[in-house]
Amino acid sequence: MENSYVTMEEQPSRQQLMDEAADWLARLDSGAADPAAFEAWRDADPRRASAFVQVANAAQALDRAKPTLQRSLLRHKPNRRHFLFAAVSVGAGTAAAAIGALVWGGKRAGASTIVGQRRNVTLPNGATLELNTDSKAEWQADKGRMQVWLKRGELALTVHTPAQACELWSGQSVADVGVGRINARLRGEMLDLTVLAGNCVVRQAERAHDTMSSTPPVVLQTNQAVLSARDSQVVRTLDAPDVQFLSAWPGGELAFEGQTLDTAVGEYNRYLSNKIIIADPSLASIKLGGRFSSADPSIFLDALSSSFGIKVSVDASGTMVLTK
């Protein structure tokens, strides 16, 4: 009978694992990697996940020593494989640091989604970025810290360890994101940020002509949110329905519990090419409840018809029109 196990000789060596992890980190940093392929590689063997975490974490630490490293590279000009094999003799931490220095470069990478699409990305430092419909984000390592820019739309950012801490730039605001999970949505030039787990500090972006920001930073705890503009920051505490509302989209759902029809339609239209419009203004204030697929509004529209007697018609352009 054919053996179904892997022999010790067939298992990759530590050097091979670190080498593979470094290659993935480089491709993720440049935006050339397929996130699904990376996750499949990482999840197939716990040692791979461990190797990648070591590489990403050490890269961040090593970046703080960049001037010294640059002087060393100018003298010796070693390649990445030289670092790998030389570092094996002095410990995994050194190996990861050496690899990180060579593959975690200064190039800015990014990802975007079209209407109705969502996308998950593992950042070079191991943090997880989720993009909602019609959104765009960019990222770059700078001075030992991962910087993320929300250019359009909405994202969720999950930081798993202190070494993965990120700096999120959006509109006129900057958020220092530690261990936990945040949801950020760009509304014009305003950042609407919610802490779903952990804590976060939100401050104003500095400009060259500013000597001091007129608005002090705010510290947000779990289930707190801030609407941050150039010269104002409004903090609010979320109740359970609001948290559900913000947490549902990564799973492809919209969760309503007390939101108005006007709000629900506005959210749905972010995901739809053919929009929904409320033709009768008296319907806008109806309050709703339930969870629905963000990709297919048919069950949502059926619920409006059966529960509230709302008529749904589709015009020649494909727009869904709501009337009494």
Order of alpha helices (4+ residues) and beta strands (2+ residues): alpha-alpha-alpha-alpha-alpha-alpha-beta-beta-beta-beta-beta-beta-beta-beta-beta-beta-beta-beta-alpha-beta-alpha-beta-beta-alpha-beta-beta
